[in-house]
């Protein structure tokens, strides 16, 4: 059972002292347990917070079409767990829709507008981020532009989508497309993102599931390289970790990372990054992982 010293990781465990997922009964003590109900995100980018309050810090973000399990609804908020990376937290209840129909396509462009119909001159409903999932039910052509018609009646530029199960051959090339994207603490979209979501979103485009946060990625992704005698020879796609930070090797000498120094996704020589970060709160490199 759970006590204050061995409480489960709240980020990925649907447990609170007053409420928990039914599957945790007998493992973590709670006042009551619920099965939860499936739902799907129906807004472009949805903030997830540790408490049901708009002034609480951002924990992560959910994207259009992602599936969640809903464990509680309260005063316009919902306590959910993401099916994408198991993250748990509070989101706006009106961001939830029916779990069906299942998505058929994924947005493969960094971002794309969603329109009320197949007309790019119409006021856009919102702007979807790469990694969003949609259900295509038809097509239409307006003045030579092909649109995918979605199950909710909206439309997206068809060539910005790929069928579910279609993946990019080079995940680092996907990450490179984010260059210049603003840094946003706990952000997880092409509008703004942090270091670990850059890794997660880019890997997802190649069909590789990754946990949300850098400490989880440092434990679970790839194979650890020996850094006891210093950094080994690195190659494209290696992940370099610090305490609370991660970057992607673009080649043997260049680091690509979303960072608070430039407040963007940027490239810089690894040697310069190591020296600069060593002098900051992150300190020395803690791990290197090879996928």
C-alpha positions as CSV (number, residue, x, y, z in Angstrom):
1,X,0.0,0.0,0.0
2,X,1.0,3.6,-0.4
3,X,2.6,5.9,2.2
4,X,4.1,9.3,1.9
5,X,7.6,8.0,1.4
6,X,6.9,5.5,-1.4
7,X,4.0,7.3,-3.2
8,X,3.9,6.4,-6.9
9,X,5.1,8.9,-9.6
10,X,2.2,11.2,-9.9
11,X,3.2,12.0,-13.5
12,X,2.3,8.6,-14.8
13,X,0.2,6.9,-12.1
14,X,-3.6,7.6,-11.9
15,X,-3.5,7.7,-8.1
16,X,-4.5,10.2,-5.4
17,X,-5.2,9.5,-1.8
18,X,-8.9,10.1,-2.5
19,X,-9.2,8.4,-6.0
20,X,-7.3,5.9,-8.1
21,X,-7.7,3.7,-11.2
22,X,-9.4,0.4,-10.4
23,X,-6.3,-1.5,-11.6
24,X,-4.4,0.0,-8.7
25,X,-6.6,-1.5,-6.0
26,X,-4.5,-3.6,-3.6
27,X,-1.3,-1.8,-4.9
28,X,-1.9,1.8,-3.8
29,X,-4.4,2.7,-1.1
30,X,-7.1,5.2,-2.0
31,X,-10.6,6.1,-0.7
32,X,-12.2,4.8,-3.9
33,X,-11.3,3.3,-7.2
34,X,-12.9,3.8,-10.6
35,X,-12.5,2.1,-14.0
36,X,-12.4,5.4,-16.0
37,X,-13.9,6.1,-19.3
38,X,-12.2,6.5,-22.7
39,X,-12.3,9.8,-24.5
40,X,-10.5,11.7,-27.2
41,X,-9.0,15.2,-27.3
42,X,-11.1,17.5,-29.6
43,X,-9.1,20.7,-29.2
44,X,-5.8,21.5,-31.0
45,X,-3.5,21.8,-28.0
46,X,-4.7,21.2,-24.4
47,X,-2.8,22.2,-21.3
48,X,-2.5,19.5,-18.6
49,X,-1.9,20.8,-15.1
50,X,-1.2,19.2,-11.7
51,X,-4.4,20.7,-10.2
52,X,-7.7,21.9,-11.6
53,X,-6.8,25.5,-11.7
54,X,-5.9,27.7,-14.7
55,X,-3.1,29.5,-12.8
56,X,-1.2,26.3,-12.0
57,X,2.0,25.6,-14.0
58,X,1.9,23.5,-17.1
59,X,2.8,19.8,-16.8
60,X,2.5,18.9,-20.4
61,X,0.1,19.2,-23.4
62,X,-2.2,16.9,-25.2
63,X,-2.9,17.1,-29.0
64,X,-5.9,16.8,-31.1
65,X,-7.1,13.2,-31.5
66,X,-5.0,11.7,-28.7
67,X,-6.9,9.2,-26.5
68,X,-7.2,9.5,-22.8
69,X,-8.9,7.7,-19.9
70,X,-11.1,10.0,-17.8
71,X,-11.2,9.2,-14.1
72,X,-13.0,12.2,-12.7
73,X,-14.9,15.3,-13.9
74,X,-15.3,18.2,-11.6
75,X,-16.5,21.8,-12.2
76,X,-15.4,22.0,-15.8
77,X,-12.2,20.0,-15.3
78,X,-11.3,16.4,-15.9
79,X,-8.6,14.2,-14.3
80,X,-7.2,12.0,-17.1
81,X,-4.4,9.8,-18.2
82,X,-2.9,10.1,-21.7
83,X,-2.7,6.9,-23.8
84,X,0.2,8.4,-25.6
85,X,2.7,8.5,-22.8
86,X,0.7,7.7,-19.6
87,X,0.9,11.3,-18.3
88,X,-1.7,12.1,-15.7
89,X,-3.2,15.4,-14.8
90,X,-6.1,17.9,-15.1
91,X,-7.4,19.3,-18.4
92,X,-10.4,21.4,-19.4
93,X,-13.4,19.1,-19.6
94,X,-14.6,20.7,-22.8
95,X,-11.5,19.4,-24.6
96,X,-12.9,15.9,-24.4
97,X,-15.0,14.2,-27.0
98,X,-16.1,10.6,-27.9
99,X,-13.4,8.0,-28.3
100,X,-14.9,6.9,-31.6
101,X,-14.5,7.0,-34.5
102,X,-10.8,6.0,-34.4
103,X,-8.3,8.2,-36.2
104,X,-7.3,7.2,-39.7
105,X,-4.5,9.8,-40.3
106,X,-1.8,11.7,-38.5
107,X,-0.6,15.3,-39.2
108,X,2.9,15.0,-40.5
109,X,3.5,18.8,-41.2
110,X,4.7,20.9,-38.3
111,X,1.3,22.6,-38.2
112,X,-1.8,23.0,-40.3
113,X,-5.0,24.9,-40.1
114,X,-8.3,23.1,-39.6
115,X,-11.2,24.8,-41.5
116,X,-15.0,24.5,-41.1
117,X,-15.1,23.1,-44.6
118,X,-13.0,22.7,-47.7
119,X,-12.2,26.4,-48.2
120,X,-8.9,28.0,-47.2
121,X,-10.5,31.4,-47.3
122,X,-12.9,30.5,-44.5
123,X,-11.9,31.5,-40.9
124,X,-9.8,28.7,-39.5
125,X,-11.1,26.8,-36.5
126,X,-7.7,26.2,-35.0
127,X,-4.1,25.2,-35.9
128,X,-3.2,21.5,-35.4
129,X,0.3,20.5,-34.5
130,X,2.4,17.7,-35.9
131,X,1.4,14.4,-34.2
132,X,-2.3,15.3,-34.1
133,X,-4.6,12.4,-35.1
134,X,-7.7,12.9,-37.3
135,X,-10.5,10.7,-38.8
136,X,-10.8,11.2,-42.5
137,X,-14.2,10.4,-44.0
138,X,-13.9,11.9,-47.5
139,X,-12.1,14.3,-49.8
140,X,-13.0,17.5,-51.6
141,X,-11.2,19.8,-54.1
142,X,-11.6,23.5,-54.1
143,X,-9.9,25.6,-56.8
144,X,-7.3,22.8,-57.2
145,X,-6.6,22.3,-53.5
146,X,-7.3,18.9,-52.1
147,X,-8.9,18.7,-48.6
148,X,-9.4,15.8,-46.2
149,X,-12.9,15.9,-44.8
150,X,-13.0,15.0,-41.1
151,X,-15.6,13.1,-39.1
152,X,-16.6,16.3,-37.3
153,X,-17.3,18.1,-40.5
154,X,-14.1,20.1,-40.6
155,X,-11.4,20.0,-43.2
156,X,-7.5,19.9,-43.3
157,X,-5.2,20.2,-46.3
158,X,-4.9,16.6,-47.4
159,X,-1.2,16.5,-48.3
160,X,-0.4,17.5,-44.7
161,X,-1.7,14.1,-43.5
162,X,-0.3,10.6,-43.6
163,X,-2.2,7.4,-42.9
164,X,-1.9,6.0,-39.4
165,X,1.0,3.5,-39.4
166,X,3.1,5.6,-41.9
167,X,6.3,6.7,-40.4
168,X,9.3,9.0,-41.3
169,X,12.5,7.2,-42.1
170,X,14.8,9.7,-40.2
171,X,13.6,10.9,-36.9
172,X,16.5,13.4,-36.5
173,X,15.4,15.0,-39.8
174,X,12.0,15.5,-38.2
175,X,13.6,17.1,-35.1
176,X,15.6,19.4,-37.4
177,X,12.3,20.8,-38.8
178,X,11.6,22.3,-35.4
179,X,14.6,24.7,-35.6
180,X,13.4,28.1,-34.5
181,X,10.4,26.8,-32.7
182,X,9.9,28.8,-29.4
183,X,10.9,27.1,-26.2
184,X,8.0,26.6,-23.8
185,X,8.4,24.9,-20.5
186,X,6.3,21.7,-20.6
187,X,5.1,22.6,-24.1
188,X,4.5,19.7,-26.4
189,X,3.6,21.1,-29.9
190,X,5.1,22.8,-32.9
191,X,3.8,26.1,-31.4
192,X,6.2,25.8,-28.4
193,X,8.0,22.8,-26.8
194,X,10.6,21.8,-24.4
195,X,13.7,19.6,-24.7
196,X,12.1,16.2,-24.0
197,X,9.0,16.8,-26.1
198,X,11.2,17.6,-29.0
199,X,12.7,14.1,-28.6
200,X,9.3,12.5,-28.0
201,X,7.5,14.2,-31.0
202,X,10.3,13.5,-33.4
203,X,10.6,9.9,-32.4
204,X,6.8,9.4,-32.7
205,X,7.0,10.5,-36.3
206,X,9.3,7.5,-36.9
207,X,7.0,5.1,-35.0
208,X,9.2,5.1,-31.8
209,X,7.3,5.6,-28.5
210,X,9.1,7.6,-25.9
211,X,8.3,8.7,-22.4
212,X,7.5,12.4,-21.8
213,X,10.2,13.7,-19.5
214,X,14.0,13.6,-19.8
215,X,14.6,11.6,-16.7
216,X,12.3,8.9,-18.0
217,X,14.0,9.0,-21.4
218,X,17.4,8.7,-19.8
219,X,16.2,5.4,-18.2
220,X,14.2,3.9,-21.0
221,X,15.4,4.9,-24.4
222,X,18.1,3.0,-26.3
223,X,21.3,1.7,-24.7
224,X,23.6,3.6,-22.4
225,X,27.0,4.5,-23.6
226,X,30.0,4.5,-21.2
227,X,30.8,8.1,-20.2
228,X,33.0,7.2,-17.2
229,X,36.1,8.4,-19.0
230,X,34.4,11.3,-20.8
231,X,32.1,11.5,-23.8
232,X,32.7,8.8,-26.4
233,X,32.6,9.3,-30.1
234,X,29.0,10.3,-30.8
235,X,26.9,10.0,-33.9
236,X,23.7,11.3,-35.4
237,X,20.7,10.4,-33.2
238,X,22.6,9.9,-30.0
239,X,20.8,11.5,-27.0
240,X,22.9,13.5,-24.5
241,X,21.4,14.0,-21.0
242,X,21.9,16.4,-18.2
243,X,20.0,16.6,-15.0
244,X,16.7,18.0,-16.3
245,X,17.8,18.4,-20.0
246,X,18.3,16.4,-23.1
247,X,19.7,17.1,-26.6
248,X,19.9,15.3,-29.9
249,X,23.2,14.8,-31.8
250,X,22.7,16.1,-35.3
251,X,26.2,14.6,-36.2
252,X,29.3,13.8,-34.2
253,X,29.8,17.4,-33.0
254,X,26.5,19.3,-33.2
255,X,23.8,19.3,-30.6
256,X,20.1,20.0,-31.5
257,X,17.9,20.9,-28.5
258,X,15.0,23.0,-27.4
259,X,16.5,25.1,-24.7
260,X,16.0,28.0,-22.3
261,X,19.3,29.7,-23.3
262,X,18.2,30.7,-26.8
263,X,14.5,30.2,-25.9
264,X,14.2,28.2,-29.2
265,X,15.0,24.9,-30.7
266,X,18.6,25.5,-31.9
267,X,21.8,23.9,-32.9
268,X,25.2,24.5,-31.3
269,X,28.6,22.8,-31.1
270,X,28.3,20.1,-28.4
271,X,31.6,21.2,-26.8
272,X,30.2,24.7,-26.4
273,X,26.9,23.4,-25.0
274,X,28.7,21.1,-22.5
275,X,30.9,24.0,-21.2
276,X,28.0,26.4,-20.9
277,X,25.6,23.9,-19.3
278,X,28.2,22.8,-16.9
279,X,28.3,26.3,-15.5
280,X,24.5,26.4,-15.1
281,X,22.0,24.5,-12.9
282,X,22.2,21.4,-15.1
283,X,25.8,20.7,-14.4
284,X,27.7,17.9,-16.2
285,X,26.4,15.4,-18.7
286,X,24.8,12.5,-16.8
287,X,24.1,10.0,-19.6
288,X,24.4,9.3,-23.3
289,X,21.9,6.9,-24.9
290,X,22.1,5.4,-28.4
291,X,18.9,4.3,-30.1
